Amino acid sequence: MQIKIASPEFNRSDRTFLYRKIENILSSKLSMGKNVEEFEKKFSKYIGTKFAVAMNSCTSTLECVLSFYSKRGKEVILPSQTFIANGSAVINSGLKPVFSEISSKHFCLDINDVKKKISKKTAAVIIVHMSGYLSYDIFKLREICKKKKIVLIEDCAHAVGSQIKDKKAGTFGDAGCFSFYPTKILTTGEGGMLTTNNKKLAEFARSYQNRGRDIKKNYEVYNFLGRNVRMTEISAVLGIIQLKKIKIFLKNRRQVANTYKKLLKSNKFLNIILPKDIKQTSCWKIPIVINKKFNRDVIIKKLLSKGIETDKAYYPPLHLQPAVKNLYNFKKGLIPKTEDLLSRHICLPSHQSMSVQEAKYVCKLINKLIK
Ligand SMILES: Cc1ncc(COP(=O)(O)O)c(C=O)c1O
């Protein structure tokens, strides 16, 4: 058996639709056309925000939101359990990263530690819905941020379709930032989406992605220095195709996750990071935290030898990545709980094309290796 950690899916009929669309695109507009507009409309409707602005990556949406809300020199609280993009977006925007612990229950920000890290300099908090896990703590975090007038940014790179009751990730904070890289829930090759209910932010984003151009004028005036971070028409068509299938993608992923939950929950040497209500997560990947007595790298190697790809999302933690560590002279021990959890976690594969049978095979091996 060969089980990949991620596997984007475009079936025969998706491909036929795509080729027909490309024919049209090639003889009209390659960028800034009707398909991007359609994808944005459909995505904002699906997520439940008034506005959605498509960009070339999630990193660009993060940079855009940070430059709209934050003055240089301020601080941004974020987890260290995240991708380098969060660090680079904060630092490249002239802001200082302040790392907070994560919770061992959901792998997202530990609210009590966030409270301790808030200072007069805090401009924003970035919550990463890790592996798609939308925790109930988001309500508390939103309250804290509101009270202290701190901007709340949701990194939804993993979390398309995660929801609490009918409210989806990307609608809780001042802005949601999504990624459509090929390893994500939906893919456009490269791509990202900013979701918000703030009209001013949406207008700023539109201008920002057009190098700071005043989009209300029909001639070229640039009011500030923005970027060129637009989505192409071909990427948008991929997004439209993928979004049509989101329900089935999530259903399949959640079936896989439920299988892991059922077959691993009695293993006392590991904890599986999944919510009670499976709809709270998009099941991007399924993290487990294993007991100290096992060697994680040996287990990963053995799984790979049986055809199972796994991942360490994320290791090392962001404050110990050389690019960040060397800038601020961060040392091991800065956030010990996160460091410990991330030294013992393994992300199990989950994607829309994976079968329950394959998940059972993974569990059988895990239970054999970790006992
Ligand atoms: C949590 C998180 N945030 C942001 C990003 C950046 O996404 P992109 O590659 O679309 O810029 C990623 C990508 O893997 C991610 O995992």
Ligand as a Chemical Component Dictionary entry (heavy atoms), coordinates in Angstrom:
data_LIG
# 
_chem_comp.id                   LIG 
_chem_comp.type                 NON-POLYMER 
_chem_comp.pdbx_formal_charge   0 
_chem_comp.three_letter_code    LIG 
# 
loop_
_chem_comp_atom.comp_id 
_chem_comp_atom.atom_id 
_chem_comp_atom.alt_atom_id 
_chem_comp_atom.type_symbol 
_chem_comp_atom.charge 
_chem_comp_atom.model_Cartn_x 
_chem_comp_atom.model_Cartn_y 
_chem_comp_atom.model_Cartn_z 
_chem_comp_atom.pdbx_ordinal 
LIG C1 C1 C 0 -0.418 27.435 8.860 1  
LIG C2 C2 C 0 0.030  27.982 7.536 2  
LIG N1 N1 N 0 -0.029 29.304 7.326 3  
LIG C3 C3 C 0 0.342  29.841 6.152 4  
LIG C4 C4 C 0 0.806  29.080 5.119 5  
LIG C5 C5 C 0 1.266  29.736 3.860 6  
LIG O1 O1 O 0 0.497  29.362 2.765 7  
LIG P1 P1 P 0 0.966  29.707 1.286 8  
LIG O2 O2 O 0 1.943  28.662 0.885 9  
LIG O3 O3 O 0 -0.295 29.670 0.483 10 
LIG O4 O4 O 0 1.569  31.069 1.313 11 
LIG C6 C6 C 0 0.884  27.697 5.281 12 
LIG C7 C7 C 0 1.377  26.844 4.183 13 
LIG O5 O5 O 0 1.700  25.696 4.330 14 
LIG C8 C8 C 0 0.484  27.132 6.520 15 
LIG O6 O6 O 0 0.553  25.807 6.731 16 
# 
loop_
_chem_comp_bond.comp_id 
_chem_comp_bond.atom_id_1 
_chem_comp_bond.atom_id_2 
_chem_comp_bond.value_order 
_chem_comp_bond.pdbx_ordinal 
LIG C1 C2 SING 1  
LIG C2 N1 SING 2  
LIG C2 C8 DOUB 3  
LIG N1 C3 DOUB 4  
LIG C3 C4 SING 5  
LIG C4 C5 SING 6  
LIG C4 C6 DOUB 7  
LIG C5 O1 SING 8  
LIG O1 P1 SING 9  
LIG P1 O2 DOUB 10 
LIG P1 O3 SING 11 
LIG P1 O4 SING 12 
LIG C6 C7 SING 13 
LIG C6 C8 SING 14 
LIG C7 O5 DOUB 15 
LIG C8 O6 SING 16 
# 
